[in-house]
Amino acid sequence: MTSKSSGSAAPRRSRQRVQERADRTRELVINAAIECIREEGFAAASTRHIIERAGVSTGVVQYHFGDRDGLLTAVIDHAISTLVTSVNDLADKVAGIKNIDDRMTALADAAWETFLNPASMTAMEILIATRSLRSTLDIEQLVDLQPGLERIAELIGAPSPHARAIADLLWAAPVGLMVGQMVTTVPLPTEPQRQAMAQLMADHLHRSRTRRRIE
């Protein structure tokens, strides 16, 4: 009985190790692609440059991704998946902060960190540069963003009619900064905009609470 159990467990452990190695290799190549595109630009980030940076062979990229478009699609999927997780976690993390000004500052900080990171910026650059890959977007992943965005709207001041619009601005503002950074070699300031967004949300929430007390 014990020998049969041990015998069946060994292949499972072996398959698990193989899968873990495959996952690490995929992650290594995706991260190398992100670094290449961020440093060299989309057009210059060839498959050869990516595999050299990752330290793998062309066959590895072909096995895991098929071709360059498959790799770029994997980068987009990785960025969107990370974004969905971050947005949904964001609402949970900020909800426990009682002070309005502190909560809105934390919300703006987290939004800037979530959208202005290398993976998000790389995915945006790929989507802007390659119209054909836009059709590969996983709509279900984007739909998964909605619960997090709805909760953020509540934190900003629902049932105010402007709460959802301000929640949309919370992600649209850093995305706009992201696009602006792509068309210039000079680093754009992001701190004043982040502070202004935090103040805008705090002011809105204070006014919403004042109106509710008056009513």
C-alpha positions in Angstrom: 0.0 0.0 0.0 2.8 2.4 1.0 4.9 1.5 -2.0 2.0 2.2 -4.4 1.3 5.5 -2.8 5.0 6.5 -3.0 5.2 5.3 -6.6 2.3 7.5 -7.7 3.5 10.5 -5.7 6.9 10.6 -7.5 5.5 11.2 -11.0 3.3 14.0 -9.6 6.3 15.7 -7.9 8.2 15.3 -11.1 5.4 16.9 -13.2 5.1 19.7 -10.6 8.8 20.5 -10.9 8.7 20.5 -14.7 5.7 22.9 -14.5 7.4 25.1 -12.0 10.5 25.3 -14.3 8.3 26.1 -17.3 6.5 28.9 -15.3 9.8 30.4 -14.2 11.1 30.3 -17.8 8.0 32.1 -19.1 8.3 34.7 -16.4 12.0 35.2 -17.2 11.3 35.8 -20.9 8.3 38.1 -20.2 10.3 40.2 -17.8 13.1 40.4 -20.3 10.7 41.5 -23.0 9.3 44.2 -20.6 12.9 45.4 -19.9 13.8 45.5 -23.6 10.8 47.4 -24.7 11.1 49.9 -21.8 14.8 50.5 -22.5 15.0 50.2 -26.3 11.4 51.0 -27.5 9.0 48.7 -29.1 10.5 48.7 -32.6 14.0 48.0 -31.5 13.1 45.2 -29.0 13.6 42.3 -31.4 13.2 38.7 -30.4 17.0 38.3 -30.6 17.5 41.1 -28.1 14.9 39.6 -25.8 16.4 36.1 -25.8 19.9 37.5 -25.3 18.7 39.4 -22.3 16.8 36.4 -20.9 19.7 34.0 -21.6 17.5 31.5 -23.4 17.4 30.0 -26.9 15.1 30.9 -29.8 13.6 27.4 -29.3 12.5 28.3 -25.8 10.6 31.3 -27.0 9.0 29.3 -29.8 8.0 26.5 -27.4 6.4 28.8 -24.8 5.0 31.7 -27.1 5.2 30.5 -30.7 6.5 33.8 -32.1 7.1 37.4 -31.2 3.4 38.3 -31.4 2.7 35.4 -29.0 5.3 36.8 -26.6 3.9 40.3 -26.9 0.4 38.9 -26.2 1.7 37.2 -23.1 3.2 40.5 -21.9 -0.2 42.2 -22.3 -2.0 39.3 -20.5 0.6 39.5 -17.7 0.1 43.2 -17.3 -3.7 43.1 -17.4 -3.8 40.2 -14.9 -1.5 42.1 -12.5 -3.6 45.2 -13.0 -6.9 43.4 -12.2 -5.3 41.9 -9.0 -3.9 45.2 -8.0 -7.1 47.2 -8.5 -9.2 44.6 -6.6 -6.6 44.5 -3.7 -6.4 48.3 -3.7 -10.0 48.8 -2.5 -9.5 46.3 0.3 -6.3 47.9 1.4 -7.6 51.5 1.4 -11.1 50.8 2.9 -9.6 50.4 6.4 -8.2 53.9 6.5 -10.7 56.1 8.4 -9.2 59.6 7.9 -10.5 60.9 4.5 -7.4 62.8 3.5 -5.1 59.8 4.4 -7.4 57.4 2.6 -7.5 59.5 -0.6 -3.7 60.0 -0.5 -3.3 56.2 -0.1 -5.7 55.6 -3.0 -3.8 58.0 -5.3 -0.4 56.5 -4.3 -1.6 53.0 -5.1 -3.2 54.0 -8.4 0.0 55.7 -9.6 2.0 52.7 -8.5 -0.4 50.3 -10.2 -0.6 52.1 -13.6 2.8 53.7 -13.8 4.8 50.5 -13.5 7.0 48.9 -16.2 4.5 46.1 -17.1 1.6 48.4 -17.5 3.6 50.9 -19.5 5.0 48.2 -21.8 1.6 46.7 -22.4 0.3 50.2 -23.4 3.2 50.7 -25.7 2.6 47.4 -27.4 -1.1 48.1 -27.8 -0.4 51.5 -29.3 2.2 50.2 -31.7 0.4 47.0 -32.9 -3.3 47.4 -33.9 -3.5 43.6 -34.7 -2.8 42.6 -31.1 -5.7 44.7 -29.7 -8.1 41.9 -30.8 -6.3 39.5 -28.5 -7.3 41.3 -25.4 -9.1 39.1 -22.9 -12.4 40.9 -22.4 -13.2 38.7 -19.4 -10.1 40.1 -17.7 -11.2 43.7 -18.3 -14.6 42.8 -17.0 -13.0 41.6 -13.8 -11.8 45.2 -13.2 -15.3 46.4 -12.7 -15.9 45.2 -9.1 -12.6 46.9 -7.9 -13.5 50.1 -9.8 -17.0 50.1 -8.3 -15.6 49.7 -4.7 -13.2 52.6 -5.4 -16.1 54.8 -6.5 -17.8 54.0 -3.2 -14.6 54.9 -1.3 -14.5 58.2 -3.2 -18.1 59.2 -2.2 -20.9 57.1 -3.6 -23.9 57.7 -4.0 -22.6 61.0 -5.4 -23.3 61.1 -9.2 -19.7 62.1 -9.7 -18.0 59.4 -7.7 -17.7 56.9 -10.6 -16.4 59.6 -12.9 -13.7 60.6 -10.4 -12.8 56.9 -10.0 -12.4 56.7 -13.7 -10.1 59.8 -13.6 -8.1 58.0 -11.0 -6.9 55.5 -13.6 -7.2 57.7 -16.6 -4.8 60.3 -15.2 -1.8 58.0 -14.8 -2.6 56.3 -18.1 -2.4 59.7 -19.7 0.9 60.4 -18.1 2.1 57.0 -19.3 1.2 57.8 -22.9 2.9 61.3 -22.5 6.1 59.6 -21.3 6.2 57.5 -24.4 6.5 60.4 -26.8 9.3 62.2 -25.0 12.8 61.3 -23.8 12.5 63.7 -20.9 11.1 62.2 -17.7 7.7 63.7 -17.0 6.8 64.8 -13.4 4.1 62.7 -11.9 4.1 63.8 -8.2 2.2 67.1 -8.6 -0.6 65.3 -10.5 -0.8 62.5 -7.9 -1.1 65.1 -5.1 -3.7 67.0 -7.1 -5.7 63.8 -7.6 -5.6 63.0 -3.9 -6.8 66.5 -3.0 -9.5 66.4 -5.6 -10.9 63.1 -4.2 -10.6 64.3 -0.6 -12.4 67.6 -1.4 -15.2 65.7 -3.2 -15.7 63.3 -0.3 -15.8 66.1 2.3 -18.4 68.0 0.2 -20.5 64.9 -0.3 -20.5 64.2 3.5 -21.4 67.9 4.2 -24.3 67.8 1.8 -25.7 64.6 3.3 -25.6 66.1 6.8 -27.4 69.2 5.6 -30.1 67.1 3.8 
